């Protein structure tokens, strides 16, 4: 089974950006997050949509 949620650190690695830039993207509403306990996780589906939007804009 593929993961549905990624940590902030893993998402930053996948996208090739730093944590600060990732938090800016999240705060802009470009990535969906959920909170599980104290952890903030990013949905894989929103990462895929974000990358598709970037590719379409290029």
PDB file with SEQRES, HELIX, SHEET and CRYST1 records, atoms N, CA, C and O in Angstrom:
SEQRES   1 A   58  UNK UNK UNK UNK UNK UNK UNK UNK UNK UNK UNK UNK UNK          
SEQRES   2 A   58  UNK UNK UNK UNK UNK UNK UNK UNK UNK UNK UNK UNK UNK          
SEQRES   3 A   58  UNK UNK UNK UNK UNK UNK UNK UNK UNK UNK UNK UNK UNK          
SEQRES   4 A   58  UNK UNK UNK UNK UNK UNK UNK UNK UNK UNK UNK UNK UNK          
SEQRES   5 A   58  UNK UNK UNK UNK UNK UNK                                      
HELIX    1 AA1 UNK A    8  UNK A   15  1                                   8    
HELIX    2 AA2 UNK A   19  UNK A   27  1                                   9    
HELIX    3 AA3 UNK A   44  UNK A   57  1                                  14    
SHEET    1 AA1 3 UNK A   5  UNK A   7  0                                        
SHEET    2 AA1 3 UNK A  39  UNK A  43 -1                                        
SHEET    3 AA1 3 UNK A  33  UNK A  36 -1                                        
CRYST1    1.000    1.000    1.000  90.00  90.00  90.00 P 1           1          
ATOM      1  N   UNK A   1       0.838  -1.177   0.000  1.00  0.00           N  
ATOM      2  CA  UNK A   1       0.000   0.000   0.000  1.00  0.00           C  
ATOM      3  C   UNK A   1       0.887   1.246   0.000  1.00  0.00           C  
ATOM      4  O   UNK A   1       1.837   1.350   0.777  1.00  0.00           O  
ATOM      5  N   UNK A   2       0.568   2.157  -0.859  1.00  0.00           N  
ATOM      6  CA  UNK A   2       1.299   3.428  -0.955  1.00  0.00           C  
ATOM      7  C   UNK A   2       0.877   4.351   0.191  1.00  0.00           C  
ATOM      8  O   UNK A   2      -0.278   4.311   0.617  1.00  0.00           O  
ATOM      9  N   UNK A   3       1.792   5.179   0.694  1.00  0.00           N  
ATOM     10  CA  UNK A   3       1.421   6.115   1.758  1.00  0.00           C  
ATOM     11  C   UNK A   3       0.466   7.185   1.224  1.00  0.00           C  
ATOM     12  O   UNK A   3       0.571   7.606   0.071  1.00  0.00           O  
ATOM     13  N   UNK A   4      -0.443   7.607   2.058  1.00  0.00           N  
ATOM     14  CA  UNK A   4      -1.398   8.663   1.714  1.00  0.00           C  
ATOM     15  C   UNK A   4      -0.988  10.005   2.305  1.00  0.00           C  
ATOM     16  O   UNK A   4      -1.442  11.059   1.859  1.00  0.00           O  
ATOM     17  N   UNK A   5      -0.118   9.952   3.323  1.00  0.00           N  
ATOM     18  CA  UNK A   5       0.337  11.153   4.017  1.00  0.00           C  
ATOM     19  C   UNK A   5       1.852  11.114   4.139  1.00  0.00           C  
ATOM     20  O   UNK A   5       2.443  10.050   4.323  1.00  0.00           O  
ATOM     21  N   UNK A   6       2.475  12.286   4.035  1.00  0.00           N  
ATOM     22  CA  UNK A   6       3.922  12.401   4.208  1.00  0.00           C  
ATOM     23  C   UNK A   6       4.221  13.460   5.254  1.00  0.00           C  
ATOM     24  O   UNK A   6       3.478  14.429   5.407  1.00  0.00           O  
ATOM     25  N   UNK A   7       5.309  13.263   5.964  1.00  0.00           N  
ATOM     26  CA  UNK A   7       5.753  14.265   6.935  1.00  0.00           C  
ATOM     27  C   UNK A   7       6.236  15.509   6.193  1.00  0.00           C  
ATOM     28  O   UNK A   7       6.436  15.491   4.978  1.00  0.00           O  
ATOM     29  N   UNK A   8       6.415  16.567   6.939  1.00  0.00           N  
ATOM     30  CA  UNK A   8       6.933  17.806   6.364  1.00  0.00           C  
ATOM     31  C   UNK A   8       8.323  17.564   5.777  1.00  0.00           C  
ATOM     32  O   UNK A   8       8.618  18.017   4.671  1.00  0.00           O  
ATOM     33  N   UNK A   9       9.173  16.856   6.510  1.00  0.00           N  
ATOM     34  CA  UNK A   9      10.538  16.591   6.036  1.00  0.00           C  
ATOM     35  C   UNK A   9      10.518  15.757   4.755  1.00  0.00           C  
ATOM     36  O   UNK A   9      11.257  16.048   3.814  1.00  0.00           O  
ATOM     37  N   UNK A  10       9.679  14.724   4.715  1.00  0.00           N  
ATOM     38  CA  UNK A  10       9.611  13.880   3.526  1.00  0.00           C  
ATOM     39  C   UNK A  10       9.037  14.646   2.331  1.00  0.00           C  
ATOM     40  O   UNK A  10       9.492  14.468   1.201  1.00  0.00           O  
ATOM     41  N   UNK A  11       8.051  15.484   2.579  1.00  0.00           N  
ATOM     42  CA  UNK A  11       7.471  16.284   1.503  1.00  0.00           C  
ATOM     43  C   UNK A  11       8.500  17.249   0.932  1.00  0.00           C  
ATOM     44  O   UNK A  11       8.586  17.420  -0.284  1.00  0.00           O  
ATOM     45  N   UNK A  12       9.277  17.876   1.800  1.00  0.00           N  
ATOM     46  CA  UNK A  12      10.327  18.791   1.341  1.00  0.00           C  
ATOM     47  C   UNK A  12      11.336  18.053   0.470  1.00  0.00           C  
ATOM     48  O   UNK A  12      11.779  18.583  -0.549  1.00  0.00           O  
ATOM     49  N   UNK A  13      11.700  16.836   0.861  1.00  0.00           N  
ATOM     50  CA  UNK A  13      12.638  16.037   0.061  1.00  0.00           C  
ATOM     51  C   UNK A  13      12.038  15.694  -1.301  1.00  0.00           C  
ATOM     52  O   UNK A  13      12.706  15.817  -2.327  1.00  0.00           O  
ATOM     53  N   UNK A  14      10.780  15.264  -1.308  1.00  0.00           N  
ATOM     54  CA  UNK A  14      10.120  14.875  -2.556  1.00  0.00           C  
ATOM     55  C   UNK A  14      10.055  16.054  -3.522  1.00  0.00           C  
ATOM     56  O   UNK A  14      10.284  15.893  -4.721  1.00  0.00           O  
ATOM     57  N   UNK A  15       9.746  17.233  -3.001  1.00  0.00           N  
ATOM     58  CA  UNK A  15       9.602  18.413  -3.855  1.00  0.00           C  
ATOM     59  C   UNK A  15      10.940  19.105  -4.122  1.00  0.00           C  
ATOM     60  O   UNK A  15      11.039  19.937  -5.024  1.00  0.00           O  
ATOM     61  N   UNK A  16      11.954  18.769  -3.352  1.00  0.00           N  
ATOM     62  CA  UNK A  16      13.258  19.382  -3.552  1.00  0.00           C  
ATOM     63  C   UNK A  16      13.330  20.822  -3.080  1.00  0.00           C  
ATOM     64  O   UNK A  16      14.040  21.644  -3.660  1.00  0.00           O  
ATOM     65  N   UNK A  17      12.585  21.122  -2.018  1.00  0.00           N  
ATOM     66  CA  UNK A  17      12.586  22.471  -1.454  1.00  0.00           C  
ATOM     67  C   UNK A  17      12.931  22.376   0.030  1.00  0.00           C  
ATOM     68  O   UNK A  17      12.922  21.292   0.613  1.00  0.00           O  
ATOM     69  N   UNK A  18      13.229  23.506   0.622  1.00  0.00           N  
ATOM     70  CA  UNK A  18      13.498  23.554   2.050  1.00  0.00           C  
ATOM     71  C   UNK A  18      12.219  23.647   2.860  1.00  0.00           C  
ATOM     72  O   UNK A  18      11.134  23.861   2.318  1.00  0.00           O  
ATOM     73  N   UNK A  19      12.365  23.484   4.158  1.00  0.00           N  
ATOM     74  CA  UNK A  19      11.200  23.530   5.045  1.00  0.00           C  
ATOM     75  C   UNK A  19      10.498  24.887   5.006  1.00  0.00           C  
ATOM     76  O   UNK A  19       9.269  24.948   5.017  1.00  0.00           O  
ATOM     77  N   UNK A  20      11.270  25.972   4.962  1.00  0.00           N  
ATOM     78  CA  UNK A  20      10.669  27.306   4.948  1.00  0.00           C  
ATOM     79  C   UNK A  20       9.816  27.509   3.705  1.00  0.00           C  
ATOM     80  O   UNK A  20       8.695  28.011   3.790  1.00  0.00           O  
ATOM     81  N   UNK A  21      10.346  27.118   2.551  1.00  0.00           N  
ATOM     82  CA  UNK A  21       9.594  27.239   1.307  1.00  0.00           C  
ATOM     83  C   UNK A  21       8.355  26.350   1.352  1.00  0.00           C  
ATOM     84  O   UNK A  21       7.285  26.753   0.896  1.00  0.00           O  
ATOM     85  N   UNK A  22       8.495  25.145   1.899  1.00  0.00           N  
ATOM     86  CA  UNK A  22       7.352  24.241   1.990  1.00  0.00           C  
ATOM     87  C   UNK A  22       6.261  24.840   2.856  1.00  0.00           C  
ATOM     88  O   UNK A  22       5.088  24.788   2.488  1.00  0.00           O  
ATOM     89  N   UNK A  23       6.623  25.408   3.999  1.00  0.00           N  
ATOM     90  CA  UNK A  23       5.614  26.036   4.851  1.00  0.00           C  
ATOM     91  C   UNK A  23       4.961  27.225   4.143  1.00  0.00           C  
ATOM     92  O   UNK A  23       3.772  27.475   4.342  1.00  0.00           O  
ATOM     93  N   UNK A  24       5.707  27.956   3.329  1.00  0.00           N  
ATOM     94  CA  UNK A  24       5.120  29.061   2.564  1.00  0.00           C  
ATOM     95  C   UNK A  24       4.096  28.527   1.567  1.00  0.00           C  
ATOM     96  O   UNK A  24       3.026  29.113   1.401  1.00  0.00           O  
ATOM     97  N   UNK A  25       4.416  27.425   0.909  1.00  0.00           N  
ATOM     98  CA  UNK A  25       3.478  26.804  -0.047  1.00  0.00           C  
ATOM     99  C   UNK A  25       2.226  26.324   0.682  1.00  0.00           C  
ATOM    100  O   UNK A  25       1.113  26.496   0.186  1.00  0.00           O  
ATOM    101  N   UNK A  26       2.405  25.727   1.852  1.00  0.00           N  
ATOM    102  CA  UNK A  26       1.261  25.267   2.652  1.00  0.00           C  
ATOM    103  C   UNK A  26       0.415  26.456   3.076  1.00  0.00           C  
ATOM    104  O   UNK A  26      -0.809  26.407   2.964  1.00  0.00           O  
ATOM    105  N   UNK A  27       1.043  27.526   3.562  1.00  0.00           N  
ATOM    106  CA  UNK A  27       0.301  28.704   4.015  1.00  0.00           C  
ATOM    107  C   UNK A  27      -0.431  29.404   2.877  1.00  0.00           C  
ATOM    108  O   UNK A  27      -1.449  30.058   3.100  1.00  0.00           O  
ATOM    109  N   UNK A  28       0.089  29.266   1.650  1.00  0.00           N  
ATOM    110  CA  UNK A  28      -0.597  29.826   0.484  1.00  0.00           C  
ATOM    111  C   UNK A  28      -1.803  28.983   0.073  1.00  0.00           C  
ATOM    112  O   UNK A  28      -2.579  29.389  -0.792  1.00  0.00           O  
ATOM    113  N   UNK A  29      -1.962  27.812   0.690  1.00  0.00           N  
ATOM    114  CA  UNK A  29      -3.091  26.942   0.387  1.00  0.00           C  
ATOM    115  C   UNK A  29      -2.859  26.019  -0.792  1.00  0.00           C  
ATOM    116  O   UNK A  29      -3.806  25.428  -1.311  1.00  0.00           O  
ATOM    117  N   UNK A  30      -1.605  25.886  -1.225  1.00  0.00           N  
ATOM    118  CA  UNK A  30      -1.304  25.041  -2.377  1.00  0.00           C  
ATOM    119  C   UNK A  30      -1.162  23.569  -2.023  1.00  0.00           C  
ATOM    120  O   UNK A  30      -1.216  22.719  -2.912  1.00  0.00           O  
ATOM    121  N   UNK A  31      -0.983  23.250  -0.759  1.00  0.00           N  
ATOM    122  CA  UNK A  31      -0.901  21.863  -0.303  1.00  0.00           C  
ATOM    123  C   UNK A  31      -1.856  21.661   0.861  1.00  0.00           C  
ATOM    124  O   UNK A  31      -1.986  22.526   1.728  1.00  0.00           O  
ATOM    125  N   UNK A  32      -2.523  20.511   0.874  1.00  0.00           N  
ATOM    126  CA  UNK A  32      -3.447  20.173   1.954  1.00  0.00           C  
ATOM    127  C   UNK A  32      -2.699  19.421   3.044  1.00  0.00           C  
ATOM    128  O   UNK A  32      -1.893  18.534   2.764  1.00  0.00           O  
ATOM    129  N   UNK A  33      -2.974  19.784   4.279  1.00  0.00           N  
ATOM    130  CA  UNK A  33      -2.357  19.101   5.408  1.00  0.00           C  
ATOM    131  C   UNK A  33      -3.429  18.621   6.374  1.00  0.00           C  
ATOM    132  O   UNK A  33      -4.547  19.136   6.398  1.00  0.00           O  
ATOM    133  N   UNK A  34      -3.065  17.631   7.164  1.00  0.00           N  
ATOM    134  CA  UNK A  34      -3.910  17.149   8.253  1.00  0.00           C  
ATOM    135  C   UNK A  34      -3.035  17.059   9.490  1.00  0.00           C  
ATOM    136  O   UNK A  34      -1.813  16.943   9.394  1.00  0.00           O  
ATOM    137  N   UNK A  35      -3.662  17.112  10.634  1.00  0.00           N  
ATOM    138  CA  UNK A  35      -2.939  16.984  11.889  1.00  0.00           C  
ATOM    139  C   UNK A  35      -3.327  15.663  12.533  1.00  0.00           C  
ATOM    140  O   UNK A  35      -4.506  15.382  12.750  1.00  0.00           O  
ATOM    141  N   UNK A  36      -2.327  14.867  12.832  1.00  0.00           N  
ATOM    142  CA  UNK A  36      -2.522  13.599  13.531  1.00  0.00           C  
ATOM    143  C   UNK A  36      -1.728  13.713  14.822  1.00  0.00           C  
ATOM    144  O   UNK A  36      -0.498  13.682  14.818  1.00  0.00           O  
ATOM    145  N   UNK A  37      -2.442  13.842  15.909  1.00  0.00           N  
ATOM    146  CA  UNK A  37      -1.773  14.117  17.178  1.00  0.00           C  
ATOM    147  C   UNK A  37      -1.124  15.486  17.096  1.00  0.00           C  
ATOM    148  O   UNK A  37      -1.802  16.490  16.879  1.00  0.00           O  
ATOM    149  N   UNK A  38       0.189  15.525  17.270  1.00  0.00           N  
ATOM    150  CA  UNK A  38       0.919  16.790  17.156  1.00  0.00           C  
ATOM    151  C   UNK A  38       1.608  16.939  15.815  1.00  0.00           C  
ATOM    152  O   UNK A  38       2.240  17.962  15.551  1.00  0.00           O  
ATOM    153  N   UNK A  39       1.493  15.924  14.960  1.00  0.00           N  
ATOM    154  CA  UNK A  39       2.209  15.939  13.672  1.00  0.00           C  
ATOM    155  C   UNK A  39       1.353  16.555  12.580  1.00  0.00           C  
ATOM    156  O   UNK A  39       0.160  16.274  12.468  1.00  0.00           O  
ATOM    157  N   UNK A  40       1.975  17.388  11.789  1.00  0.00           N  
ATOM    158  CA  UNK A  40       1.333  17.954  10.606  1.00  0.00           C  
ATOM    159  C   UNK A  40       1.824  17.154   9.408  1.00  0.00           C  
ATOM    160  O   UNK A  40       3.027  17.063   9.162  1.00  0.00           O  
ATOM    161  N   UNK A  41       0.882  16.573   8.663  1.00  0.00           N  
ATOM    162  CA  UNK A  41       1.217  15.724   7.530  1.00  0.00           C  
ATOM    163  C   UNK A  41       0.588  16.279   6.263  1.00  0.00           C  
ATOM    164  O   UNK A  41      -0.475  16.898   6.308  1.00  0.00           O  
ATOM    165  N   UNK A  42       1.244  16.057   5.141  1.00  0.00           N  
ATOM    166  CA  UNK A  42       0.784  16.556   3.841  1.00  0.00           C  
ATOM    167  C   UNK A  42       0.191  15.388   3.069  1.00  0.00           C  
ATOM    168  O   UNK A  42       0.760  14.296   3.051  1.00  0.00           O  
ATOM    169  N   UNK A  43      -0.957  15.619   2.428  1.00  0.00           N  
ATOM    170  CA  UNK A  43      -1.572  14.553   1.646  1.00  0.00           C  
ATOM    171  C   UNK A  43      -0.821  14.360   0.335  1.00  0.00           C  
ATOM    172  O   UNK A  43      -0.442  15.328  -0.324  1.00  0.00           O  
ATOM    173  N   UNK A  44      -0.611  13.110  -0.032  1.00  0.00           N  
ATOM    174  CA  UNK A  44       0.089  12.783  -1.270  1.00  0.00           C  
ATOM    175  C   UNK A  44      -0.708  13.294  -2.469  1.00  0.00           C  
ATOM    176  O   UNK A  44      -0.130  13.759  -3.451  1.00  0.00           O  
ATOM    177  N   UNK A  45      -2.024  13.206  -2.387  1.00  0.00           N  
ATOM    178  CA  UNK A  45      -2.871  13.682  -3.493  1.00  0.00           C  
ATOM    179  C   UNK A  45      -2.647  15.167  -3.753  1.00  0.00           C  
ATOM    180  O   UNK A  45      -2.606  15.592  -4.907  1.00  0.00           O  
ATOM    181  N   UNK A  46      -2.503  15.962  -2.691  1.00  0.00           N  
ATOM    182  CA  UNK A  46      -2.288  17.399  -2.897  1.00  0.00           C  
ATOM    183  C   UNK A  46      -0.894  17.669  -3.456  1.00  0.00           C  
ATOM    184  O   UNK A  46      -0.705  18.633  -4.198  1.00  0.00           O  
ATOM    185  N   UNK A  47       0.083  16.833  -3.112  1.00  0.00           N  
ATOM    186  CA  UNK A  47       1.426  16.977  -3.678  1.00  0.00           C  
ATOM    187  C   UNK A  47       1.365  16.728  -5.183  1.00  0.00           C  
ATOM    188  O   UNK A  47       1.945  17.480  -5.966  1.00  0.00           O  
ATOM    189  N   UNK A  48       0.665  15.673  -5.580  1.00  0.00           N  
ATOM    190  CA  UNK A  48       0.540  15.351  -7.000  1.00  0.00           C  
ATOM    191  C   UNK A  48      -0.160  16.484  -7.759  1.00  0.00           C  
ATOM    192  O   UNK A  48       0.268  16.856  -8.852  1.00  0.00           O  
ATOM    193  N   UNK A  49      -1.238  17.031  -7.181  1.00  0.00           N  
ATOM    194  CA  UNK A  49      -1.951  18.156  -7.830  1.00  0.00           C  
ATOM    195  C   UNK A  49      -1.048  19.378  -7.946  1.00  0.00           C  
ATOM    196  O   UNK A  49      -1.058  20.066  -8.967  1.00  0.00           O  
ATOM    197  N   UNK A  50      -0.266  19.649  -6.900  1.00  0.00           N  
ATOM    198  CA  UNK A  50       0.644  20.792  -6.893  1.00  0.00           C  
ATOM    199  C   UNK A  50       1.681  20.667  -8.005  1.00  0.00           C  
ATOM    200  O   UNK A  50       1.943  21.631  -8.724  1.00  0.00           O  
ATOM    201  N   UNK A  51       2.264  19.491  -8.143  1.00  0.00           N  
ATOM    202  CA  UNK A  51       3.274  19.267  -9.186  1.00  0.00           C  
ATOM    203  C   UNK A  51       2.640  19.400 -10.571  1.00  0.00           C  
ATOM    204  O   UNK A  51       3.251  19.972 -11.474  1.00  0.00           O  
ATOM    205  N   UNK A  52       1.432  18.883 -10.750  1.00  0.00           N  
ATOM    206  CA  UNK A  52       0.739  19.012 -12.031  1.00  0.00           C  
ATOM    207  C   UNK A  52       0.498  20.477 -12.379  1.00  0.00           C  
ATOM    208  O   UNK A  52       0.676  20.877 -13.529  1.00  0.00           O  
ATOM    209  N   UNK A  53       0.090  21.288 -11.384  1.00  0.00           N  
ATOM    210  CA  UNK A  53      -0.122  22.727 -11.631  1.00  0.00           C  
ATOM    211  C   UNK A  53       1.179  23.413 -12.015  1.00  0.00           C  
ATOM    212  O   UNK A  53       1.186  24.274 -12.895  1.00  0.00           O  
ATOM    213  N   UNK A  54       2.285  23.043 -11.364  1.00  0.00           N  
ATOM    214  CA  UNK A  54       3.581  23.628 -11.709  1.00  0.00           C  
ATOM    215  C   UNK A  54       3.993  23.278 -13.121  1.00  0.00           C  
ATOM    216  O   UNK A  54       4.511  24.122 -13.852  1.00  0.00           O  
ATOM    217  N   UNK A  55       3.762  22.023 -13.509  1.00  0.00           N  
ATOM    218  CA  UNK A  55       4.118  21.591 -14.860  1.00  0.00           C  
ATOM    219  C   UNK A  55       3.262  22.295 -15.903  1.00  0.00           C  
ATOM    220  O   UNK A  55       3.753  22.666 -16.969  1.00  0.00           O  
ATOM    221  N   UNK A  56       1.996  22.479 -15.599  1.00  0.00           N  
ATOM    222  CA  UNK A  56       1.092  23.151 -16.549  1.00  0.00           C  
ATOM    223  C   UNK A  56       1.479  24.625 -16.729  1.00  0.00           C  
ATOM    224  O   UNK A  56       1.324  25.190 -17.812  1.00  0.00           O  
ATOM    225  N   UNK A  57       1.982  25.231 -15.661  1.00  0.00           N  
ATOM    226  CA  UNK A  57       2.358  26.656 -15.723  1.00  0.00           C  
ATOM    227  C   UNK A  57       3.701  26.865 -16.406  1.00  0.00           C  
ATOM    228  O   UNK A  57       4.011  27.978 -16.829  1.00  0.00           O  
ATOM    229  N   UNK A  58       4.496  25.815 -16.518  1.00  0.00           N  
ATOM    230  CA  UNK A  58       5.835  25.947 -17.102  1.00  0.00           C  
ATOM    231  C   UNK A  58       5.811  26.051 -18.597  1.00  0.00           C  
ATOM    232  O   UNK A  58       6.863  26.166 -19.225  1.00  0.00           O  
TER     233      UNK A  58                                                      
END                                                                             
